[in-house]
C-alpha cells in the first residue's frame, strides 16, 4: 500500500490546481460558516443570558388609573409576577434625545459594564454606544433637565438592547438617542416625567393578568416582550444569521463535492489502464479505494484546518459588525468545541465519501475492459462524426456534448455564482426601494396617538380611531384604523388598483404577508387588553409595505374597540402640530419612518457585499478548476495542434472557449433561482419586523451581475490559459509511446 501511495504524491504536481481550488473553496466556505454560526450562537447566548440576569420584562403596559404601591404587592402575590413602575424623562438636546430612567430593583435592572452605579442623585450611568457616539467618558458631565450630572459608568438595560426611542421604530440610531440611568429621586425631580409598568411572569398567566388589571385600572396599551423590538430584534438577528448560514452551507459544499466527483471521474477514466494493472497485480479494491481517497482527503484536511483558523479570525470582525447594532453586553468571541470538531471532520468526511462512491463505480468494471480501455474516448469520439462542419466548431461542440457530467457541473457552478451575485444586488435594490418609494406610501406626514378622546381638532388635520391587536400564534402586532367617510388622507388603493369601499376591512400588504391572509379570508385577532377575540373578513390587500395595519370605518372600529361612535383617539396631519404634551402618547412622522428604515437596511447592505464576494470567488475558482481539467484532458491534442503550427492564442480559443454557451445557460438558470431565494428572504422580513421588503431588482443590476460573472469566467480562462502555454510539443509523442 505504501508503494501505491507514492503515485499520489508524485501526481500532486500535475494536479496542483485541483488541490489548490478545493483547499481555497473549503477555506472560504469554512470561514463564512464558522464566523456566521459562531456569531449567531454567541449573540443568542449573550442576549438571552443578559435578559435572564437583568430580569427583563415579559411585557410593558400603561393604565388609565395609576396602580398604588400597596396594590402592586397584592398583584405580585395574586398573579405570581414581578411588577414595577418605569419612570423616565426625555432631554431633547439639539441633535439627540437622552432618556433619563430611574434605576430599577425588581424588573429591567441594569448590568454595569464599566465604572460604577450612581452613588447619589448627581450621578448617572450612560448606555455605552450612545456615549461613544457623543464622545462622552466616565467622569464627564451631561446636562439633563437643566441640571448637571456626572457620568459614573456605562451600563446596559436589556429592555433597551436595541436602542429605540419609540416601540414603533425599527432600528437604532446611537447618534440621536441614548439612555441614562439615575436614582429615582433624580428622575422624580425632572419637570415632565413619563411612566409605564413592566411585568415579569413566573408562570404562563398573561391573559389572566391582563384581564384582572384591566378591570381594575383600565389598560391603555400592552406590549409583550416578543413583540417589543427593543428586546426581540437582537434575538431575531441571531436567528436570521444562523438560518442563512444553515441554508447556504449545504449549497456551497455541494458545489465542492460535485467538483471532486467530476475530477475523480476524469482521473479514473484516464487511469483505468493503471487501475486494471493494479488489480491484476493483486491489489485489493479497498487498497485502491484508500489510495484514491487521498485525492479528496488531503485537500479536505488542509482546507478544513485553514478554514477553522481563518473562521476563528473572521469571527471577531463578523461579531463586531452584528453586535454593533445593539447594546454592548460583555462577551468573549469563541468557537464552540462541537462546531470546531464538525468544521475539521465534516469537509474531509464528505469529500472522502463522494470520492469513494466514484471509485466504487469504477471498480465495478471488468479489469480486462480497464486494461483494454474499451470505453476510452467513447464520450466524445462519436459526437457529430457524420456531420460536415468547420473543425473549430465541431471541436467545441464535441467538448460540450461529449462530457455531459462536466458540462452539467459548469452550468451548476455558473448558476450558483449568478445566484450569489444577483442575490447581493437584490438585497441592495430591495432595501433601496423600501426607503425611496415605500415610505412615501404612508398617507400622512404626522400622526399623534392620544390618551384621551376629548380634544380640539386643529385645522387641516383629521381624527381617527386606532388601537393595536395581536393574533394567537404570532408575535407581530397590527394597528386597527377607523377613518371617517369624507377622509382627505386615507385614500389608498389595493394591489389590484381598486379604491377602498367605506365600511369594509382592508389589510396592508406587510400584515397580509406576515399573517398569510388573502382577499376574502376571515381574520381572527385578539384584543391586547381585554383578550376578547374578533373575526372580520378582509375585502382587499392595500399596497403598503411599511405599516402592519387594517383599515375600516370609524363605526366598525368603535364597535370592536368598545368606544362610542363619535370617539376618536388619533390625529393625522400633513403639518406638524403643537399639541398638549400631556395628552400625546406617541408621535410618528413620515421622516421618522424614513430614517428608521434607512438604519434598518444597513445590515442588508453589508450582507450584499459579503454575498457578492462569495459569488465572485466561487465563479473564479470553480471555472478555473474545470478549465484546468479541460486542458489536462486535451494535453495530447494541444501538443499536436502546436506541432501543426497553430498559434498559442488560437489553441487557447479552441480549447477553452467551448463553454461560452454553458456560461449563458448557467447565467439564465441562476436568475430565477436568485429571484426565488430573494423572494423568500424578502417575505420573511415581514414576520420579524412587520415591514415587508418587496422583491425589487433594477435592470442595471442584471447587467452588473452578468459583467461580474463574465469577469470571473474570463479571469479563470486567463489563469487556465497559462497551463496551455506550458504544454510541450513532445507530449503527444510521450503519450503515444505510453
Long-range contacts (C-beta under 8 A, 24 or more apart in sequence): 1-287, 1-290, 1-291, 4-278, 4-283, 4-287, 4-288, 4-291, 5-291, 5-294, 7-291, 8-291, 8-294, 8-295, 14-632, 15-263, 15-267, 15-295, 17-624, 17-625, 17-628, 17-723, 18-263, 18-295, 18-299, 18-625, 18-628, 18-629, 19-298, 19-299, 19-302, 21-259, 21-621, 21-622, 21-624, 21-625, 21-628, 22-256, 22-259, 22-260, 22-296, 22-299, 22-300, 22-303, 22-351, 22-625, 23-299, 23-302, 23-303, 23-306, 24-303, 24-617, 24-621, 25-252, 25-255, 25-256, 25-259, 25-303, 25-618, 25-621, 25-622, 26-256, 26-299, 26-300, 26-302, 26-303, 26-304, 26-306, 26-307, 26-347, 27-303, 27-306, 27-307, 27-310, 28-307, 28-614, 28-617, 28-618, 28-621, 29-249, 29-252, 29-253, 29-256, 29-307, 29-347, 30-303, 30-304, 30-306, 30-307, 30-308, 30-310, 30-311, 30-343, 30-347, 31-307, 31-310, 31-311, 31-314, 32-245, 32-248, 32-252, 32-311, 32-314, 32-610, 32-614, 33-245, 33-248, 33-249, 33-252, 33-311, 33-343, 34-307, 34-308, 34-311, 34-312, 34-314, 34-315, 34-335, 34-339, 34-340, 34-343, 35-311, 35-314, 35-315, 35-318, 35-319, 36-241, 36-242, 36-244, 36-245, 36-318, 37-242, 37-245, 37-246, 37-339, 38-311, 38-312, 38-315, 38-318, 38-319, 38-333, 38-334, 38-335, 38-336, 38-339, 39-238, 39-241, 39-315, 39-318, 39-319, 39-322, 40-238, 40-239, 40-241, 40-242, 40-245, 41-238, 41-242, 41-336, 41-339, 42-319, 42-331, 42-333, 42-334, 43-234, 43-235, 43-237, 43-238, 43-241, 43-319, 43-322, 43-323, 44-235, 44-238, 44-239, 44-242, 46-329, 46-331, 47-158, 47-161, 47-234, 47-235, 47-238, 47-326, 47-329, 48-235, 50-111, 50-156, 50-158, 50-161, 50-329, 51-158, 51-231, 53-111, 53-158, 54-108, 54-109, 54-110, 54-111, 54-156, 54-157, 54-158, 54-159, 55-82, 55-106, 55-107, 55-108, 55-109, 55-200, 56-107, 56-108, 56-158, 56-159, 56-200, 56-225, 56-231, 57-107, 57-108, 57-159, 57-198, 57-199, 57-200, 57-225, 57-228, 57-231, 58-199, 58-200, 58-201, 58-206, 58-224, 58-225, 59-198, 59-199, 59-201, 59-206, 59-222, 59-223, 59-224, 59-225, 60-86, 60-159, 60-196, 60-197, 60-198, 60-199, 60-222, 60-223, 60-228, 61-196, 61-197, 61-199, 61-210, 61-213, 61-219, 61-220, 61-221, 61-222, 61-223, 62-195, 62-196, 62-197, 62-219, 62-220, 62-221, 62-585, 63-197, 63-213, 63-217, 63-218, 63-219, 63-220, 64-217, 64-218, 64-219, 64-220, 64-451, 65-216, 65-217, 65-218, 66-217, 67-197, 67-213, 67-217, 71-216, 75-209, 75-212, 75-213, 78-212, 79-201, 79-205, 79-208, 79-209, 79-212, 80-201, 80-202, 80-203, 80-205, 81-199, 81-200, 81-201, 81-202, 81-209, 82-106, 82-107, 82-199, 82-200, 82-202, 83-107, 83-197, 83-198, 83-199, 83-200, 84-108, 84-197, 84-198, 85-195, 85-196, 85-197, 86-195, 86-196, 86-197, 86-198, 87-184, 87-187, 87-188, 87-193, 87-194, 87-195, 88-187, 88-193, 88-194, 88-195, 89-144, 89-145, 89-187, 89-190, 89-191, 89-192, 89-193, 89-194, 90-194, 91-143, 91-144, 91-145, 93-143, 95-175, 95-176, 96-130, 96-134, 96-175, 96-176, 96-177, 96-178, 97-165, 97-176, 97-177, 97-178, 98-130, 98-142, 98-144, 98-177, 98-178, 98-179, 98-180, 99-165, 99-177, 99-178, 99-179, 99-180, 100-124, 100-144, 100-145, 100-180, 100-181, 100-182, 100-186, 100-187, 100-190, 101-157, 101-179, 101-180, 101-181, 101-182, 101-187, 102-181, 102-182, 102-183, 102-184, 102-186, 102-187, 102-188, 103-181, 103-182, 103-183, 103-184, 104-198, 106-200, 107-198, 107-199, 107-200, 108-157, 108-158, 108-159, 108-198, 109-157, 110-155, 110-156, 110-157, 110-181, 111-155, 111-156, 111-157, 111-158, 111-329, 112-153, 112-154, 112-155, 113-153, 113-154, 113-155, 113-156, 113-328, 113-329, 113-330, 114-138, 114-153, 114-154, 115-151, 115-152, 115-153, 115-154, 116-152, 116-153, 117-152, 117-153, 117-155, 118-152, 118-181, 118-182, 118-183, 118-186, 119-152, 120-183, 121-182, 121-183, 121-185, 121-186, 121-189, 122-147, 122-148, 122-149, 122-150, 122-186, 123-149, 123-150, 123-151, 123-152, 123-182, 124-149, 124-150, 124-151, 124-152, 124-180, 124-181, 124-182, 124-186, 125-151, 125-152, 125-153, 125-154, 125-155, 125-180, 125-181, 125-182, 126-151, 126-153, 126-154, 126-155, 126-178, 126-179, 126-180, 127-154, 127-155, 127-156, 127-157, 127-160, 127-163, 127-174, 127-178, 127-179, 127-180, 127-327, 128-154, 128-155, 128-156, 128-327, 128-328, 129-163, 129-172, 129-174, 129-178, 129-324, 129-327, 129-328, 130-163, 130-174, 130-177, 130-178, 130-179, 131-178, 132-174, 133-174, 133-175, 133-178, 134-175, 134-178, 142-180, 144-180, 144-190, 145-189, 145-190, 145-191, 146-191, 147-189, 149-180, 149-182, 149-186, 154-328, 155-181, 156-327, 156-328, 156-329, 157-181, 157-327, 158-231, 158-327, 158-329, 159-198, 159-228, 159-230, 159-231, 160-230, 160-327, 161-230, 161-231, 161-233, 161-234, 161-326, 161-327, 161-329, 162-229, 162-230, 162-231, 162-233, 162-234, 162-325, 162-326, 162-327, 163-230, 163-326, 163-327, 164-229, 164-230, 166-586, 166-588, 167-223, 167-228, 167-229, 167-230, 168-586, 168-588, 169-229, 169-592, 169-596, 170-229, 170-233, 170-596, 170-597, 170-599, 170-600, 170-689, 170-691, 171-233, 171-325, 171-596, 171-597, 171-599, 171-600, 171-602, 172-325, 172-326, 172-599, 173-595, 173-596, 173-599, 192-581, 207-531, 210-528, 210-529, 210-530, 210-531, 211-530, 211-531, 214-529, 214-530, 219-528, 219-529, 220-451, 220-529, 220-585, 221-468, 221-528, 221-529, 221-585, 222-528, 222-529, 223-477, 223-528, 224-470, 224-475, 226-475, 227-470, 227-475, 227-476, 227-477, 229-689, 232-475, 233-326, 233-688, 233-689, 234-325, 234-326, 236-688, 236-689, 237-322, 237-325, 237-326, 237-603, 238-322, 240-688, 241-322, 244-607, 251-416, 252-416, 252-614, 252-618, 253-347, 253-350, 255-412, 255-413, 255-416, 255-618, 255-622, 256-347, 256-351, 257-350, 257-351, 257-354, 258-409, 258-412, 258-413, 259-409, 259-413, 259-622, 259-625, 259-626, 260-295, 260-296, 260-351, 260-354, 260-355, 260-358, 261-354, 261-355, 261-357, 261-358, 262-405, 262-406, 262-409, 262-626, 262-629, 263-295, 263-625, 263-629, 264-292, 264-295, 264-296, 264-355, 264-358, 264-359, 265-358, 265-405, 266-406, 266-629, 266-632, 266-633, 267-295, 268-292, 268-358, 268-359, 268-362, 269-362, 269-376, 270-633, 272-362, 272-365, 272-370, 272-373, 272-376, 273-370, 273-371, 273-373, 275-362, 275-363, 275-370, 276-367, 276-368, 276-369, 276-370, 276-371, 277-371, 279-367, 279-370, 280-367, 280-371, 285-363, 288-359, 288-363, 289-356, 289-359, 289-360, 289-363, 292-355, 292-359, 293-352, 293-355, 293-356, 293-359, 295-355, 296-348, 296-351, 296-352, 296-354, 296-355, 297-348, 297-351, 297-352, 297-355, 299-351, 300-347, 300-348, 300-349, 300-350, 300-351, 300-352, 301-348, 303-347, 304-343, 304-344, 304-345, 304-346, 304-347, 304-348, 305-344, 307-343, 307-347, 308-335, 308-340, 308-343, 308-344, 311-335, 311-343, 321-606, 322-603, 325-603, 379-403, 379-404, 392-654, 395-654, 395-658, 396-654, 396-657, 396-658, 397-658, 399-630, 399-655, 399-658, 399-659, 400-658, 400-659, 400-661, 400-662, 403-633, 406-626, 406-629, 406-630, 407-659, 407-662, 409-622, 409-626, 410-623, 410-626, 410-659, 410-662, 410-663, 410-666, 411-662, 411-665, 411-666, 411-669, 412-666, 413-618, 413-619, 413-622, 413-623, 413-626, 413-666, 414-619, 414-623, 414-662, 414-663, 414-665, 414-666, 414-667, 414-669, 414-670, 414-709, 414-713, 415-666, 415-667, 415-669, 415-670, 415-673, 416-615, 416-618, 416-670, 417-615, 417-616, 417-618, 417-619, 417-622, 417-666, 417-670, 417-709, 417-712, 418-615, 418-666, 418-667, 418-669, 418-670, 418-671, 418-673, 418-674, 418-705, 418-709, 419-615, 419-670, 419-673, 419-674, 419-677, 420-611, 420-612, 420-614, 420-615, 420-618, 421-611, 421-612, 421-615, 421-616, 421-619, 421-705, 421-708, 421-709, 422-615, 422-670, 422-671, 422-674, 422-675, 422-678, 422-697, 422-701, 422-702, 422-705, 423-611, 423-615, 423-674, 423-677, 423-678, 423-681, 424-607, 424-608, 424-609, 424-610, 424-611, 424-612, 424-615, 425-608, 425-612, 425-697, 425-698, 425-701, 425-704, 425-705, 426-674, 426-675, 426-678, 426-695, 426-696, 426-697, 426-701, 427-604, 427-605, 427-607, 427-608, 427-611, 427-678, 427-681, 428-604, 428-605, 428-608, 428-701, 429-696, 429-697, 429-698, 429-701, 430-604, 430-678, 430-682, 430-693, 430-694, 430-695, 430-696, 430-697, 431-601, 431-604, 431-605, 431-693, 432-601, 432-696, 433-693, 433-694, 433-696, 434-545, 434-546, 434-597, 434-601, 434-691, 434-693, 434-694, 435-594, 435-597, 435-598, 435-601, 438-544, 438-545, 438-546, 438-597, 438-694, 439-546, 439-590, 439-593, 439-594, 439-597, 440-590, 441-492, 441-543, 441-544, 441-545, 441-546, 442-544, 442-546, 442-547, 442-590, 442-593, 443-489, 443-490, 443-491, 443-492, 443-572, 444-489, 444-572, 444-573, 444-574, 444-590, 445-573, 445-574, 445-575, 445-576, 445-589, 445-590, 445-591, 446-572, 446-573, 446-574, 446-575, 446-576, 446-577, 446-587, 446-588, 446-589, 446-590, 447-570, 447-571, 447-572, 447-573, 447-587, 447-588, 447-589, 448-570, 448-571, 448-572, 448-573, 448-577, 448-579, 448-584, 448-586, 448-587, 449-569, 449-570, 449-584, 449-585, 449-586, 449-587, 450-569, 450-570, 450-571, 450-579, 450-583, 450-584, 450-585, 451-569, 451-583, 451-584, 451-585, 452-569, 452-583, 453-563, 453-567, 453-568, 453-569, 455-571, 455-579, 455-583, 457-571, 458-571, 458-573, 458-577, 458-579, 460-573, 460-574, 460-575, 461-571, 461-572, 461-573, 461-575, 461-577, 462-487, 462-488, 462-489, 462-571, 462-572, 462-573, 463-568, 463-570, 463-571, 464-490, 464-554, 464-568, 464-569, 464-570, 464-571, 464-572, 465-554, 465-557, 465-558, 465-561, 465-563, 465-567, 465-568, 465-569, 465-570, 466-557, 466-569, 466-570, 467-527, 467-557, 467-560, 467-561, 467-569, 468-528, 469-525, 469-526, 469-527, 469-528, 469-534, 470-525, 470-526, 470-528, 471-515, 471-523, 471-524, 471-525, 471-526, 472-524, 472-526, 474-514, 474-515, 476-511, 476-514, 476-515, 476-548, 476-686, 476-687, 476-690, 477-528, 477-548, 477-690, 478-507, 478-511, 478-515, 478-525, 478-548, 478-549, 478-550, 478-690, 479-547, 479-548, 479-549, 479-550, 480-549, 480-550, 480-552, 480-557, 480-560, 480-561, 481-549, 481-550, 481-551, 481-552, 481-557, 481-570, 482-552, 482-553, 482-554, 482-555, 482-556, 482-557, 482-558, 482-561, 483-551, 483-552, 483-553, 483-554, 484-554, 485-553, 489-572, 490-551, 492-542, 492-543, 492-544, 492-551, 493-542, 493-543, 494-519, 494-540, 494-541, 494-542, 494-543, 495-540, 495-541, 495-542, 495-543, 496-540, 498-540, 500-540, 500-542, 500-551, 501-539, 502-553, 503-552, 503-553, 503-555, 503-556, 504-539, 504-540, 504-552, 505-536, 505-537, 505-538, 505-539, 505-550, 505-551, 505-552, 505-556, 506-538, 506-539, 506-540, 506-541, 506-542, 506-550, 506-551, 506-552, 507-538, 507-540, 507-541, 507-542, 507-549, 507-550, 507-551, 508-541, 508-542, 508-544, 508-545, 508-546, 508-547, 508-548, 508-549, 508-550, 508-551, 509-541, 509-542, 509-543, 509-544, 509-545, 509-692, 509-694, 510-544, 510-545, 510-546, 510-547, 510-548, 510-549, 510-686, 510-690, 510-691, 510-692, 511-547, 511-548, 511-549, 511-550, 511-686, 511-690, 512-538, 512-541, 513-683, 513-686, 513-687, 513-692, 514-548, 514-686, 514-687, 514-690, 514-692, 517-541, 523-550, 530-562, 534-560, 545-691, 545-692, 545-693, 545-694, 546-593, 546-597, 546-691, 546-692, 547-690, 548-686, 548-690, 548-691, 597-691, 600-689, 600-691, 601-693, 604-693, 612-708, 615-708, 616-708, 616-711, 616-712, 617-712, 619-708, 619-709, 619-712, 619-713, 619-716, 620-712, 620-715, 620-716, 621-716, 623-712, 623-713, 623-716, 623-717, 624-715, 624-716, 624-719, 624-720, 626-659, 627-656, 627-659, 627-716, 627-717, 627-719, 627-720, 628-720, 628-723, 630-655, 630-656, 630-658, 630-659, 630-720, 631-655, 631-656, 631-720, 631-723, 631-724, 631-727, 632-723, 635-727, 635-731, 635-735, 636-731, 636-732, 636-735, 636-736, 638-724, 638-727, 638-731, 639-727, 639-728, 639-729, 639-730, 639-731, 639-732, 639-733, 639-735, 640-732, 642-727, 642-729, 643-729, 643-732, 648-724, 648-725, 651-724, 652-717, 652-721, 652-724, 655-724, 656-717, 656-720, 656-721, 656-724, 657-717, 663-709, 663-710, 663-713, 667-706, 667-709, 671-702
